[in-house]
Amino acid sequence: MELPGKLGLLTYCSNIHPGETWPELQTMLEHHVPQVKARVAPDRPMGVGLRIAAVAAEALAAPEALAELCAILARHDLFVFTINGFPYGPFHGTRVKEQVYQPDWQHDARLVYTNRLADLLAALLPEGGFGSLSTVPGTFKPLAAGHEAAMAERILRQVAHDVALAERTGRTVALALEPEPFCFLETIAETVAFFEHHLFDERAVARLAALTGQSRSQAATALPRHLGVCYDVCHAAVEYEDPDASLDALEAAGIPIHKLQLSAALRVPAVDAAARAALAPFAEPTYLHQVLARDRSGSVRGQLDLPAALALGASSDGEEWRIHFHVPIFQAELERFATTQPFLDAVLARHARQPLTPHLEVETYTFDVLPEAFRGVPVDEAIARELNWVRSRLSA
């Protein structure tokens, strides 16, 4: 949906729906997405943020499959302006955890996959259109040491692919690295440093010029046009970032936010035995739920997953916990727990004053693994409530 006041395009990410294969993606677009559209944009076109797994992307490289995708979108008055290229493989109904980052930017398979998604996105954009493509923040942090230059090289090769794509099609695709807890790019400070030393520095400009045949001046201009970040609000809140300071840091470094993912995390203001007991149902086996704990002195320490944090027992009493578990953004509280909705409110308020990005995407992919007590609303209805909640915040 196009937001008023030049606030950009708003959608939700289809990774909330199972859809690994092209036939499953068809089913999702024919049934789930139209039900959401009927609730939020019944009489106008609605944008959709597609999550396309590698197996589906390979199938869609066939002209007949792409034609069928275009026909489905036209039939339901849908359009695509952003793709989630973060999870490469299965994302529902199986253990995902830290495998979600693989293959990472140390592997050519990630580059091939991302280029294929860029080609697909360009084919779906209107003439002269702009599309964002979110991706893994390099790799899982324990695997990153010593591989910074190799990851930067593959990212720059992907940017070169997008530059050539724009020259050939007139459509612009921008890669958006998405910082996440326990990843190579975890904090905004780490993200800025990587861009400044590996992606936007003079060596990167020279490398892109060599890859594309552009002049250095042209390459310097192309880099931020085709490369930036996906700022996931849940991830930033879990890291105890300051909303304004983190956004100011990206702006000062000249790093564009090509996509803003609207999400909220689970927050426990002060852990105790009752809170640990109530958190146990959230320790589910599918996704990684990183925990950042802050003690009374302000010191922050992390646990890779919620079960590990719960295993600390009473030694964690009194700490504030922020847990990477995407919760419905329209809820400020979930029974005894708080959420990081105030952080999201602050980001949306800033966007309303001065737009941060052309693309806003609600991303609450965890509805089907929420404890049963919090799943009283059908998924399609919950998505619609999230989108309408965002619209109400931006029009306030």
DRENLUMDO-678117 format. One record per residue (C-alpha): residue in one letter; residue number from 1; x negated, y negated, z negated. Coordinates in steps of 0.05 Angstrom, whole numbers, plus 5000, padded with zeros to 4 digits. Each point is the difference from the previous one (the first is absolute). Layout:
REM DRENLUMDO-678117
<rec residu="a" num="NUM" u="X" v="Y" w="Z"/>
...
REM end
This chain:
REM DRENLUMDO-678117
<rec residu="m" num="1" u="5000" v="5000" w="5000"/>
<rec residu="e" num="2" u="4976" v="4931" w="5015"/>
<rec residu="l" num="3" u="4999" v="4958" w="4937"/>
<rec residu="p" num="4" u="5022" v="4927" w="5002"/>
<rec residu="g" num="5" u="4952" v="4942" w="4994"/>
<rec residu="k" num="6" u="4943" v="5035" w="5038"/>
<rec residu="l" num="7" u="4989" v="5048" w="4943"/>
<rec residu="g" num="8" u="4986" v="5058" w="5046"/>
<rec residu="l" num="9" u="5030" v="5068" w="5015"/>
<rec residu="l" num="10" u="5026" v="5044" w="4944"/>
<rec residu="t" num="11" u="5007" v="5075" w="5003"/>
<rec residu="y" num="12" u="4988" v="5063" w="4959"/>
<rec residu="c" num="13" u="4950" v="5056" w="5011"/>
<rec residu="s" num="14" u="5028" v="5065" w="5026"/>
<rec residu="n" num="15" u="4951" v="5040" w="4958"/>
<rec residu="i" num="16" u="5056" v="5005" w="4950"/>
<rec residu="h" num="17" u="5033" v="5051" w="5048"/>
<rec residu="p" num="18" u="4970" v="5067" w="5017"/>
<rec residu="g" num="19" u="4976" v="4998" w="5072"/>
<rec residu="e" num="20" u="4934" v="5032" w="5017"/>
<rec residu="t" num="21" u="5016" v="5025" w="5070"/>
<rec residu="w" num="22" u="5030" v="4965" w="5060"/>
<rec residu="p" num="23" u="5067" v="5038" w="4993"/>
<rec residu="e" num="24" u="5003" v="4981" w="4926"/>
<rec residu="l" num="25" u="4984" v="4928" w="5018"/>
<rec residu="q" num="26" u="5058" v="5002" w="5050"/>
<rec residu="t" num="27" u="5047" v="5025" w="4946"/>
<rec residu="m" num="28" u="4978" v="4945" w="4953"/>
<rec residu="l" num="29" u="5011" v="4946" w="5052"/>
<rec residu="e" num="30" u="5068" v="5028" w="5021"/>
<rec residu="h" num="31" u="5028" v="5008" w="4930"/>
<rec residu="h" num="32" u="4964" v="4968" w="4941"/>
<rec residu="v" num="33" u="4979" v="4934" w="5031"/>
<rec residu="p" num="34" u="5068" v="4985" w="5031"/>
<rec residu="q" num="35" u="5032" v="5011" w="4932"/>
<rec residu="v" num="36" u="4954" v="4947" w="4970"/>
<rec residu="k" num="37" u="5012" v="4953" w="5058"/>
<rec residu="a" num="38" u="5075" v="5006" w="4991"/>
<rec residu="r" num="39" u="4991" v="4972" w="4930"/>
<rec residu="v" num="40" u="4951" v="4944" w="5013"/>
<rec residu="a" num="41" u="5004" v="4980" w="5074"/>
<rec residu="p" num="42" u="5064" v="5029" w="5030"/>
<rec residu="d" num="43" u="5008" v="4948" w="5055"/>
<rec residu="r" num="44" u="4928" v="4983" w="5019"/>
<rec residu="p" num="45" u="4935" v="5035" w="5018"/>
<rec residu="m" num="46" u="4960" v="5030" w="4942"/>
<rec residu="g" num="47" u="4926" v="5011" w="4999"/>
<rec residu="v" num="48" u="4974" v="5065" w="4972"/>
<rec residu="g" num="49" u="4931" v="5016" w="4972"/>
<rec residu="l" num="50" u="4982" v="5068" w="5027"/>
<rec residu="r" num="51" u="4955" v="5049" w="4965"/>
<rec residu="i" num="52" u="4974" v="5047" w="5054"/>
<rec residu="a" num="53" u="4959" v="5061" w="4981"/>
<rec residu="a" num="54" u="4944" v="5024" w="5045"/>
<rec residu="v" num="55" u="5039" v="5058" w="5028"/>
<rec residu="a" num="56" u="5058" v="4954" w="5019"/>
<rec residu="a" num="57" u="4953" v="4948" w="5029"/>
<rec residu="e" num="58" u="4969" v="5053" w="5045"/>
<rec residu="a" num="59" u="5069" v="5021" w="5024"/>
<rec residu="l" num="60" u="5020" v="4928" w="5014"/>
<rec residu="a" num="61" u="4940" v="4991" w="5045"/>
<rec residu="a" num="62" u="5041" v="5038" w="5052"/>
<rec residu="p" num="63" u="5039" v="4951" w="5044"/>
<rec residu="e" num="64" u="5065" v="5037" w="4994"/>
<rec residu="a" num="65" u="4997" v="5000" w="4924"/>
<rec residu="l" num="66" u="4984" v="4925" w="4999"/>
<rec residu="a" num="67" u="5059" v="4988" w="5047"/>
<rec residu="e" num="68" u="5046" v="5038" w="4953"/>
<rec residu="l" num="69" u="4975" v="4960" w="4941"/>
<rec residu="c" num="70" u="5014" v="4935" w="5037"/>
<rec residu="a" num="71" u="5070" v="5026" w="5018"/>
<rec residu="i" num="72" u="5015" v="5017" w="4927"/>
<rec residu="l" num="73" u="4978" v="4931" w="4976"/>
<rec residu="a" num="74" u="5042" v="4966" w="5053"/>
<rec residu="r" num="75" u="5061" v="5043" w="4985"/>
<rec residu="h" num="76" u="4999" v="4979" w="4927"/>
<rec residu="d" num="77" u="4978" v="4928" w="5011"/>
<rec residu="l" num="78" u="4933" v="5011" w="4966"/>
<rec residu="f" num="79" u="4931" v="4974" w="5015"/>
<rec residu="v" num="80" u="4930" v="5016" w="4973"/>
<rec residu="f" num="81" u="4950" v="4947" w="4980"/>
<rec residu="t" num="82" u="4957" v="5038" w="4949"/>
<rec residu="i" num="83" u="4974" v="5070" w="4991"/>
<rec residu="n" num="84" u="4974" v="5033" w="4937"/>
<rec residu="g" num="85" u="4937" v="5038" w="5022"/>
<rec residu="f" num="86" u="4976" v="5016" w="4930"/>
<rec residu="p" num="87" u="5022" v="5073" w="4990"/>
<rec residu="y" num="88" u="4971" v="5042" w="5056"/>
<rec residu="g" num="89" u="5031" v="5066" w="4980"/>
<rec residu="p" num="90" u="5060" v="5027" w="4961"/>
<rec residu="f" num="91" u="5030" v="4950" w="4952"/>
<rec residu="h" num="92" u="5062" v="5036" w="4972"/>
<rec residu="g" num="93" u="5014" v="5066" w="4968"/>
<rec residu="t" num="94" u="4927" v="5019" w="4987"/>
<rec residu="r" num="95" u="4942" v="4979" w="4957"/>
<rec residu="v" num="96" u="4973" v="4935" w="5029"/>
<rec residu="k" num="97" u="4959" v="4969" w="4943"/>
<rec residu="e" num="98" u="4930" v="4977" w="5022"/>
<rec residu="q" num="99" u="5007" v="5036" w="5067"/>
<rec residu="v" num="100" u="5042" v="4941" w="5023"/>
<rec residu="y" num="101" u="4934" v="4964" w="5016"/>
<rec residu="q" num="102" u="4975" v="5055" w="5046"/>
<rec residu="p" num="103" u="4974" v="4996" w="5053"/>
<rec residu="d" num="104" u="4972" v="4933" w="4979"/>
<rec residu="w" num="105" u="4960" v="4948" w="5037"/>
<rec residu="q" num="106" u="4938" v="5043" w="4994"/>
<rec residu="h" num="107" u="5031" v="5047" w="5052"/>
<rec residu="d" num="108" u="5014" v="4991" w="5074"/>
<rec residu="a" num="109" u="5067" v="5033" w="4991"/>
<rec residu="r" num="110" u="5025" v="4938" w="4962"/>
<rec residu="l" num="111" u="4977" v="4956" w="5058"/>
<rec residu="v" num="112" u="5033" v="5043" w="5052"/>
<rec residu="y" num="113" u="5065" v="5002" w="4961"/>
<rec residu="t" num="114" u="5001" v="4925" w="4988"/>
<rec residu="n" num="115" u="4985" v="4984" w="5072"/>
<rec residu="r" num="116" u="5058" v="5045" w="5021"/>
<rec residu="l" num="117" u="5046" v="4963" w="4952"/>
<rec residu="a" num="118" u="4976" v="4933" w="5027"/>
<rec residu="d" num="119" u="5017" v="5023" w="5071"/>
<rec residu="l" num="120" u="5069" v="5021" w="4977"/>
<rec residu="l" num="121" u="5013" v="4935" w="4963"/>
<rec residu="a" num="122" u="4979" v="4959" w="5060"/>
<rec residu="a" num="123" u="5048" v="5040" w="5043"/>
<rec residu="l" num="124" u="5057" v="4984" w="4952"/>
<rec residu="l" num="125" u="4987" v="4926" w="4991"/>
<rec residu="p" num="126" u="5033" v="4947" w="5045"/>
<rec residu="e" num="127" u="4959" v="4962" w="5050"/>
<rec residu="g" num="128" u="4951" v="4955" w="4962"/>
<rec residu="g" num="129" u="5019" v="5034" w="4934"/>
<rec residu="f" num="130" u="4959" v="5010" w="4937"/>
<rec residu="g" num="131" u="4998" v="5065" w="4961"/>
<rec residu="s" num="132" u="4966" v="5021" w="4935"/>
<rec residu="l" num="133" u="4970" v="5068" w="4986"/>
<rec residu="s" num="134" u="4982" v="5016" w="4927"/>
<rec residu="t" num="135" u="4946" v="5051" w="4984"/>
<rec residu="v" num="136" u="4958" v="5033" w="4946"/>
<rec residu="p" num="137" u="4953" v="4952" w="4962"/>
<rec residu="g" num="138" u="4938" v="5035" w="5025"/>
<rec residu="t" num="139" u="5001" v="5063" w="4958"/>
<rec residu="f" num="140" u="5010" v="5029" w="4931"/>
<rec residu="k" num="141" u="4952" v="4963" w="4955"/>
<rec residu="p" num="142" u="4958" v="5060" w="4977"/>
<rec residu="l" num="143" u="4984" v="5015" w="5074"/>
<rec residu="a" num="144" u="4980" v="4929" w="5020"/>
<rec residu="a" num="145" u="4929" v="4989" w="4976"/>
<rec residu="g" num="146" u="4950" v="4991" w="5057"/>
<rec residu="h" num="147" u="5054" v="5003" w="5054"/>
<rec residu="e" num="148" u="5019" v="4927" w="5004"/>
<rec residu="a" num="149" u="4965" v="4987" w="5066"/>
<rec residu="a" num="150" u="5029" v="5062" w="5033"/>
<rec residu="m" num="151" u="5070" v="4982" w="4979"/>
<rec residu="a" num="152" u="4991" v="4928" w="5024"/>
<rec residu="e" num="153" u="4976" v="5026" w="5067"/>
<rec residu="r" num="154" u="5062" v="5042" w="5011"/>
<rec residu="i" num="155" u="5045" v="4943" w="4978"/>
<rec residu="l" num="156" u="4966" v="4953" w="5049"/>
<rec residu="r" num="157" u="5008" v="5051" w="5055"/>
<rec residu="q" num="158" u="5074" v="5002" w="4985"/>
<rec residu="v" num="159" u="5003" v="4924" w="5003"/>
<rec residu="a" num="160" u="4965" v="5004" w="5068"/>
<rec residu="h" num="161" u="5054" v="5048" w="5022"/>
<rec residu="d" num="162" u="5053" v="4950" w="4979"/>
<rec residu="v" num="163" u="4965" v="4943" w="5036"/>
<rec residu="a" num="164" u="5000" v="5041" w="5064"/>
<rec residu="l" num="165" u="5073" v="5018" w="4988"/>
<rec residu="a" num="166" u="5019" v="4927" w="4995"/>
<rec residu="e" num="167" u="4963" v="4983" w="5064"/>
<rec residu="r" num="168" u="5035" v="5057" w="5036"/>
<rec residu="t" num="169" u="5071" v="4992" w="4972"/>
<rec residu="g" num="170" u="5007" v="4929" w="4974"/>
<rec residu="r" num="171" u="5020" v="5029" w="4932"/>
<rec residu="t" num="172" u="4959" v="4990" w="4936"/>
<rec residu="v" num="173" u="4989" v="5056" w="4950"/>
<rec residu="a" num="174" u="4966" v="4984" w="4934"/>
<rec residu="l" num="175" u="4968" v="5052" w="4954"/>
<rec residu="a" num="176" u="5016" v="4988" w="4926"/>
<rec residu="l" num="177" u="4957" v="5034" w="4947"/>
<rec residu="e" num="178" u="5041" v="5014" w="4937"/>
<rec residu="p" num="179" u="4962" v="4995" w="4933"/>
<rec residu="e" num="180" u="5022" v="5053" w="4950"/>
<rec residu="p" num="181" u="4978" v="5022" w="4930"/>
<rec residu="f" num="182" u="4941" v="5049" w="5000"/>
<rec residu="c" num="183" u="4985" v="4986" w="5073"/>
<rec residu="f" num="184" u="4938" v="4970" w="5032"/>
<rec residu="l" num="185" u="5039" v="4935" w="5007"/>
<rec residu="e" num="186" u="5034" v="4998" w="4933"/>
<rec residu="t" num="187" u="5001" v="4928" w="4977"/>
<rec residu="i" num="188" u="5007" v="4936" w="5041"/>
<rec residu="a" num="189" u="4929" v="4981" w="4979"/>
<rec residu="e" num="190" u="4973" v="5065" w="5030"/>
<rec residu="t" num="191" u="5041" v="4989" w="5062"/>
<rec residu="v" num="192" u="4974" v="4929" w="5010"/>
<rec residu="a" num="193" u="4928" v="5025" w="4990"/>
<rec residu="f" num="194" u="5008" v="5055" w="5053"/>
<rec residu="f" num="195" u="5029" v="4952" w="5050"/>
<rec residu="e" num="196" u="4947" v="4948" w="4987"/>
<rec residu="h" num="197" u="4941" v="5049" w="5004"/>
<rec residu="h" num="198" u="5024" v="5051" w="5051"/>
<rec residu="l" num="199" u="5060" v="4978" w="5041"/>
<rec residu="f" num="200" u="5000" v="4924" w="5008"/>
<rec residu="d" num="201" u="4925" v="4986" w="4996"/>
<rec residu="e" num="202" u="4954" v="4982" w="5058"/>
<rec residu="r" num="203" u="4980" v="5072" w="5012"/>
<rec residu="a" num="204" u="5073" v="5020" w="5006"/>
<rec residu="v" num="205" u="5013" v="4944" w="5049"/>
<rec residu="a" num="206" u="4941" v="5022" w="5042"/>
<rec residu="r" num="207" u="5022" v="5072" w="4998"/>
<rec residu="l" num="208" u="5071" v="4984" w="5021"/>
<rec residu="a" num="209" u="4973" v="4957" w="5056"/>
<rec residu="a" num="210" u="4957" v="5058" w="5024"/>
<rec residu="l" num="211" u="5059" v="5048" w="4996"/>
<rec residu="t" num="212" u="5048" v="4955" w="5038"/>
<rec residu="g" num="213" u="4956" v="4960" w="5047"/>
<rec residu="q" num="214" u="5025" v="4936" w="4968"/>
<rec residu="s" num="215" u="4957" v="4941" w="4981"/>
<rec residu="r" num="216" u="4982" v="4992" w="4927"/>
<rec residu="s" num="217" u="5049" v="4942" w="4994"/>
<rec residu="q" num="218" u="5056" v="5042" w="5029"/>
<rec residu="a" num="219" u="4982" v="5059" w="4955"/>
<rec residu="a" num="220" u="5000" v="4955" w="4939"/>
<rec residu="t" num="221" u="5070" v="4977" w="5018"/>
<rec residu="a" num="222" u="5025" v="5071" w="5015"/>
<rec residu="l" num="223" u="4978" v="5030" w="4934"/>
<rec residu="p" num="224" u="5051" v="4967" w="4954"/>
<rec residu="r" num="225" u="5053" v="5005" w="5055"/>
<rec residu="h" num="226" u="4993" v="5075" w="5002"/>
<rec residu="l" num="227" u="4974" v="5016" w="4929"/>
<rec residu="g" num="228" u="5023" v="4982" w="4930"/>
<rec residu="v" num="229" u="5035" v="5031" w="4940"/>
<rec residu="c" num="230" u="5065" v="5031" w="4980"/>
<rec residu="y" num="231" u="5012" v="4971" w="4931"/>
<rec residu="d" num="232" u="5040" v="5052" w="4961"/>
<rec residu="v" num="233" u="5030" v="4963" w="4941"/>
<rec residu="c" num="234" u="5006" v="5063" w="4957"/>
<rec residu="h" num="235" u="4926" v="5015" w="5009"/>
<rec residu="a" num="236" u="4979" v="4929" w="4983"/>
<rec residu="a" num="237" u="5044" v="5001" w="4938"/>
<rec residu="v" num="238" u="4972" v="5066" w="4976"/>
<rec residu="e" num="239" u="4930" v="4970" w="5006"/>
<rec residu="y" num="240" u="5021" v="4941" w="4955"/>
<rec residu="e" num="241" u="4985" v="4952" w="5056"/>
<rec residu="d" num="242" u="5025" v="4929" w="4992"/>
<rec residu="p" num="243" u="5051" v="4988" w="5056"/>
<rec residu="d" num="244" u="4978" v="4930" w="5019"/>
<rec residu="a" num="245" u="4925" v="5011" w="4988"/>
<rec residu="s" num="246" u="4998" v="5063" w="5043"/>
<rec residu="l" num="247" u="5038" v="4967" w="5057"/>
<rec residu="d" num="248" u="4956" v="4938" w="4994"/>
<rec residu="a" num="249" u="4938" v="5044" w="5005"/>
<rec residu="l" num="250" u="5024" v="5032" w="5065"/>
<rec residu="e" num="251" u="5018" v="4932" w="5029"/>
<rec residu="a" num="252" u="4933" v="4969" w="4980"/>
<rec residu="a" num="253" u="4963" v="5058" w="5034"/>
<rec residu="g" num="254" u="5041" v="4992" w="5064"/>
<rec residu="i" num="255" u="5029" v="5070" w="4993"/>
<rec residu="p" num="256" u="5071" v="5001" w="5028"/>
<rec residu="i" num="257" u="5056" v="5040" w="4968"/>
<rec residu="h" num="258" u="5029" v="5034" w="5060"/>
<rec residu="k" num="259" u="5052" v="5037" w="4958"/>
<rec residu="l" num="260" u="5028" v="4991" w="4930"/>
<rec residu="q" num="261" u="5026" v="5064" w="4970"/>
<rec residu="l" num="262" u="5054" v="4984" w="4949"/>
<rec residu="s" num="263" u="4996" v="5050" w="4943"/>
<rec residu="a" num="264" u="5000" v="5005" w="4925"/>
<rec residu="a" num="265" u="4964" v="5045" w="4950"/>
<rec residu="l" num="266" u="5019" v="5033" w="4935"/>
<rec residu="r" num="267" u="4976" v="4960" w="4939"/>
<rec residu="v" num="268" u="4995" v="5020" w="4927"/>
<rec residu="p" num="269" u="4987" v="4938" w="4957"/>
<rec residu="a" num="270" u="4974" v="5041" w="4941"/>
<rec residu="v" num="271" u="4989" v="5075" w="5002"/>
<rec residu="d" num="272" u="5021" v="5043" w="4942"/>
<rec residu="a" num="273" u="5022" v="5072" w="4990"/>
<rec residu="a" num="274" u="5071" v="4986" w="5022"/>
<rec residu="a" num="275" u="4976" v="4966" w="5064"/>
<rec residu="r" num="276" u="4954" v="5058" w="5016"/>
<rec residu="a" num="277" u="5058" v="5049" w="4992"/>
<rec residu="a" num="278" u="5045" v="4958" w="5044"/>
<rec residu="l" num="279" u="4945" v="4995" w="5053"/>
<rec residu="a" num="280" u="4991" v="5075" w="5006"/>
<rec residu="p" num="281" u="5055" v="5008" w="5054"/>
<rec residu="f" num="282" u="4963" v="4949" w="5043"/>
<rec residu="a" num="283" u="4938" v="5045" w="5002"/>
<rec residu="e" num="284" u="5023" v="5035" w="5063"/>
<rec residu="p" num="285" u="4957" v="5043" w="5046"/>
<rec residu="t" num="286" u="5007" v="4965" w="5067"/>
<rec residu="y" num="287" u="4969" v="4931" w="4998"/>
<rec residu="l" num="288" u="4941" v="4969" w="4964"/>
<rec residu="h" num="289" u="5022" v="4955" w="4943"/>
<rec residu="q" num="290" u="4938" v="4961" w="4979"/>
<rec residu="v" num="291" u="5003" v="4967" w="4932"/>
<rec residu="l" num="292" u="4965" v="4936" w="4980"/>
<rec residu="a" num="293" u="5000" v="4989" w="4925"/>
<rec residu="r" num="294" u="4985" v="4934" w="4966"/>
<rec residu="d" num="295" u="4984" v="4998" w="4926"/>
<rec residu="r" num="296" u="5010" v="4944" w="4950"/>
<rec residu="s" num="297" u="4933" v="4969" w="5017"/>
<rec residu="g" num="298" u="5018" v="4996" w="5073"/>
<rec residu="s" num="299" u="4953" v="5055" w="5022"/>
<rec residu="v" num="300" u="5028" v="5043" w="5057"/>
<rec residu="r" num="301" u="4985" v="5074" w="5013"/>
<rec residu="g" num="302" u="5030" v="5047" w="5050"/>
<rec residu="q" num="303" u="5024" v="5071" w="5005"/>
<rec residu="l" num="304" u="5006" v="5032" w="5069"/>
<rec residu="d" num="305" u="5069" v="5030" w="4987"/>
<rec residu="l" num="306" u="5056" v="4995" w="4948"/>
<rec residu="p" num="307" u="4989" v="5070" w="4971"/>
<rec residu="a" num="308" u="4928" v="4982" w="4983"/>
<rec residu="a" num="309" u="5023" v="4936" w="4966"/>
<rec residu="l" num="310" u="5053" v="5037" w="4960"/>
<rec residu="a" num="311" u="4948" v="5051" w="4978"/>
<rec residu="l" num="312" u="4964" v="4945" w="4962"/>
<rec residu="g" num="313" u="5054" v="5003" w="4947"/>
<rec residu="a" num="314" u="5000" v="4952" w="4941"/>
<rec residu="s" num="315" u="4933" v="4969" w="5021"/>
<rec residu="s" num="316" u="5039" v="4959" w="5050"/>
<rec residu="d" num="317" u="5051" v="4972" w="4950"/>
<rec residu="g" num="318" u="5010" v="4925" w="5005"/>
<rec residu="e" num="319" u="4973" v="4995" w="5071"/>
<rec residu="e" num="320" u="5038" v="4970" w="5057"/>
<rec residu="w" num="321" u="5007" v="5048" w="5058"/>
<rec residu="r" num="322" u="5014" v="4983" w="5072"/>
<rec residu="i" num="323" u="5014" v="5063" w="5041"/>
<rec residu="h" num="324" u="4997" v="5007" w="5075"/>
<rec residu="f" num="325" u="5070" v="5028" w="5006"/>
<rec residu="h" num="326" u="5042" v="4959" w="5048"/>
<rec residu="v" num="327" u="5067" v="4986" w="4967"/>
<rec residu="p" num="328" u="5062" v="4965" w="5028"/>
<rec residu="i" num="329" u="4983" v="4927" w="5007"/>
<rec residu="f" num="330" u="5069" v="4976" w="4979"/>
<rec residu="q" num="331" u="4991" v="5029" w="4930"/>
<rec residu="a" num="332" u="4961" v="4960" w="4949"/>
<rec residu="e" num="333" u="5005" v="5057" w="4950"/>
<rec residu="l" num="334" u="5010" v="5076" w="5003"/>
<rec residu="e" num="335" u="5030" v="5017" w="4932"/>
<rec residu="r" num="336" u="4942" v="4994" w="4951"/>
<rec residu="f" num="337" u="4950" v="4978" w="5053"/>
<rec residu="a" num="338" u="4985" v="4933" w="5032"/>
<rec residu="t" num="339" u="4978" v="4991" w="5072"/>
<rec residu="t" num="340" u="4954" v="4951" w="5035"/>
<rec residu="q" num="341" u="5059" v="4965" w="5033"/>
<rec residu="p" num="342" u="4978" v="4932" w="4971"/>
<rec residu="f" num="343" u="4935" v="5006" w="5041"/>
<rec residu="l" num="344" u="5042" v="5013" w="5062"/>
<rec residu="d" num="345" u="5044" v="4941" w="4983"/>
<rec residu="a" num="346" u="4938" v="4955" w="4997"/>
<rec residu="v" num="347" u="4975" v="5024" w="5068"/>
<rec residu="l" num="348" u="5068" v="4990" w="5032"/>
<rec residu="a" num="349" u="5007" v="4931" w="4970"/>
<rec residu="r" num="350" u="4933" v="4980" w="5030"/>
<rec residu="h" num="351" u="5019" v="5029" w="5067"/>
<rec residu="a" num="352" u="5065" v="4959" w="4998"/>
<rec residu="r" num="353" u="4959" v="4937" w="4988"/>
<rec residu="q" num="354" u="4947" v="5015" w="5052"/>
<rec residu="p" num="355" u="5005" v="5063" w="5042"/>
<rec residu="l" num="356" u="4944" v="5049" w="4987"/>
<rec residu="t" num="357" u="5013" v="5049" w="5057"/>
<rec residu="p" num="358" u="5045" v="5012" w="5060"/>
<rec residu="h" num="359" u="5019" v="5071" w="4975"/>
<rec residu="l" num="360" u="5033" v="5021" w="4935"/>
<rec residu="e" num="361" u="5014" v="5073" w="4987"/>
<rec residu="v" num="362" u="5034" v="5031" w="4940"/>
<rec residu="e" num="363" u="4963" v="5064" w="4982"/>
<rec residu="t" num="364" u="5031" v="5044" w="4946"/>
<rec residu="y" num="365" u="4984" v="5069" w="5026"/>
<rec residu="t" num="366" u="5009" v="5037" w="4934"/>
<rec residu="f" num="367" u="5076" v="5004" w="4994"/>
<rec residu="d" num="368" u="5000" v="5076" w="5009"/>
<rec residu="v" num="369" u="4949" v="5010" w="4944"/>
<rec residu="l" num="370" u="5029" v="4952" w="4950"/>
<rec residu="p" num="371" u="5026" v="5035" w="4937"/>
<rec residu="e" num="372" u="5072" v="5022" w="5010"/>
<rec residu="a" num="373" u="5026" v="4947" w="4952"/>
<rec residu="f" num="374" u="4977" v="4945" w="5048"/>
<rec residu="r" num="375" u="5028" v="5030" w="5064"/>
<rec residu="g" num="376" u="5074" v="4983" w="4991"/>
<rec residu="v" num="377" u="5003" v="4957" w="5063"/>
<rec residu="p" num="378" u="4996" v="5032" w="5069"/>
<rec residu="v" num="379" u="4935" v="4984" w="5036"/>
<rec residu="d" num="380" u="5031" v="4961" w="5057"/>
<rec residu="e" num="381" u="5040" v="4957" w="4951"/>
<rec residu="a" num="382" u="4938" v="4988" w="4957"/>
<rec residu="i" num="383" u="4960" v="4977" w="5060"/>
<rec residu="a" num="384" u="5055" v="4952" w="5019"/>
<rec residu="r" num="385" u="5001" v="4973" w="4929"/>
<rec residu="e" num="386" u="4925" v="4988" w="5003"/>
<rec residu="l" num="387" u="5004" v="4962" w="5066"/>
<rec residu="n" num="388" u="5058" v="4958" w="4976"/>
<rec residu="w" num="389" u="4963" v="4986" w="4934"/>
<rec residu="v" num="390" u="4941" v="4973" w="5040"/>
<rec residu="r" num="391" u="5045" v="4957" w="5043"/>
<rec residu="s" num="392" u="5033" v="4971" w="4937"/>
<rec residu="r" num="393" u="4932" v="4983" w="4970"/>
<rec residu="l" num="394" u="4976" v="4966" w="5063"/>
<rec residu="s" num="395" u="5064" v="4959" w="5007"/>
<rec residu="a" num="396" u="5002" v="4978" w="4927"/>
REM end
